[in-house]
């Protein structure tokens, strides 16, 4: 079983503070702030990282599903668009749109769409975002 990690540190209060996020494997480290998350400021944000994870997972899942159906995909490119909105109870993600383009010789449109939908449902990140149990182990310092 694979276990993947990431770490985030936030310094200060919500509006004036700043933070750093880092992948456990070291492939990414980036700054984030209130402005980069809820406005249009410089830096990254958690939703952007969710989008990257979902786009990567879906592209691989779609390629695998196409191969399983007997096709040899040449390329699958996906952009995940994560919408963060403010509601009565605070901010929440209300929608993720996967926009994908693929070069797949010999497939017709109907089967392409059917396999794309199945890949969306089968992608581990899609499954995780559908409502897994989330636990917290909090330590007061």
N, C-alpha and C positions, 0 to 999 in steps of 0.2 A: 504494500500500500504506500503510495506516494504522499508525502506531507510537504506542502509548500508554505512558505512564510513571507510576511512583509512586516515592516515596522513603521510606525509613525510616532512622532514626538510633536506636541503642541506646547508652545511657550507663551504664557500671558493670557489675557482675557480673549473673549470671542472676537470682538471687532478689531482690537489693536494688536493681537498676538500674531505669531507666525509659526510655521511648522515645517517639518521635513518628513517625506515618505521615502522608504527605501525597500526595494525587493530583497528578499533573503539571499538570493543568488548573486546580488550585486550588479545586475544588468541595468538597473535604473535607480536613480536617486533624484528627487526633485523637491523644490520648495512649494509650499502652498500657504494661502492666507484667506481671510474672509473675502477679500476682493476677487481672488482667483476662483473662489468657489461660488459665490453668490452674485458677483458682478462680472466685470470683464477685465479684471486685473491680471498682471503677469504671474506666471507660475502654473502649476497643475492643480488638480483637485481629485477627490476620491471617485467622483462620477466618471472622469476621464479614464481613470485606471480600470473601472468596471467596464467601460466601453472597449478599451484595448483588450481586456481579458475575453470579453464576449465575442468581439470580432475575430480574435485569434482562434478561439475554441470553435466557433461556428465554421470558419473557413476550413479547418481540419476535419470537422465532422461532416461537412458537405462533401468534401473531396473523398472521404472514406465511404460515404453512402453512395456516391456516384460510382466509385470503384466496385463496391459490393453489388451494384446493379448491372455491372458489366461494361461500364464506360471508363475511358481513360482521360480524366480531366487534365487539361494543359495548365490551367491557372484558375484559382478562385481568389477574388479580392473582395473583402467585406469592410464596410464602414458601419460601426455601431453608433447610433445617435441616442444618447441617454438624456432624457428630459427631467430636469429637477424643477419642481414647482412649489410654490408656497400655498398651503392650505390652512384651514382653521386650526389644525393641530401642529403647525410647523411645516418645514420643508419635507418633501418626499419625492421619490422617483415614481412618476406616473406612467412612463412609457419608455420602451427601448425599441428602436426601429433598426433592423438589420438590413442594410442596403448592400446587395452583393451582385457582383458580375462574375461570370464564369465562362471560360472557353472549354466547351465539351463537344468534341466531334461526334456526330451521329445521333444526338439525342433530340427528341421533339419537345416542344414547349410544355405540353401538358405533363409529361413525365418529369421534365426538369423542375417544374413547380411542385409536383408531388414529392419529389426527393428533397427539395429545399425545405418544405414544411416538415418532413420527417426528421431532417437534420437539425432543424431548429428545436424540435421537441426532444431529440436525443442528445444534444450537446450538453456536457456536464455543467457548463456555466449557466445555460438556460434552465436546467433542472435546479441548480442552486438558487437562482434568482426567483424561482417559483415558490419558495417558501420553506427552506430547510429549518431545522431547529438551530437556533443561535444561542450559544451559552456565553457567559462572561465569568471570568475568574479575576476578581479585582483585589488588588493589594494596596492598602493605604500606607504611604511612606511618611 
